[in-house]
Amino acid sequence: MPKAQSQRIKAVAAAIRKRREKRNYTQEYLALKLNISQNAYSKIELGYTKITLERLFQIADILEFDVTDFINADKPELSPLS
């Protein structure tokens, strides 16, 4: 995987974590809502697990956030997470 792509994936994962923490949700809570284990969810936030677009939409819905904001997380001028 190209380095730039890997960095973007890590940025999305970090944005998910940041938003989860802002909402004061635990990893266990998100895992329960997604019907996965806490360990599996943790791997999403660490960028170890490739997630589907469907899963990204599920996470965005739970966190009440727009998917594009996660995708643009590596572009500070476009991201409300900055």
QUIJOWO-V319580 format. One line per field, one symbol per residue. ss: DSSP state (a for helix, b for strand, c for the rest). phi: phi as a letter, one per 30 degrees, with the letter a starting at -180 (. if undefined). burial: # if it has 24 or more other C-alpha atoms within 12 Angstrom, else .. A space follows every 10 residues. Layout:
BEGIN
ss=???
phi=???
burial=???
END
This chain:
BEGIN
ss=ccaaaaaaaa aaaaaaaaaa aaccccaaaa aaaacccaaa aaaaaacccc ccaaaaaaaa aaacccaaaa aaaacccccc cc
phi=.deddddddd dddddddddd dddhcddddd eddcibdddd deddddidcd cddedddddd dddhbdeddd dcedcedccd dd
burial=........## ########## ......#..# #..#...... ##.####... .....#..## ..#.#.#.## ####...... #.
END
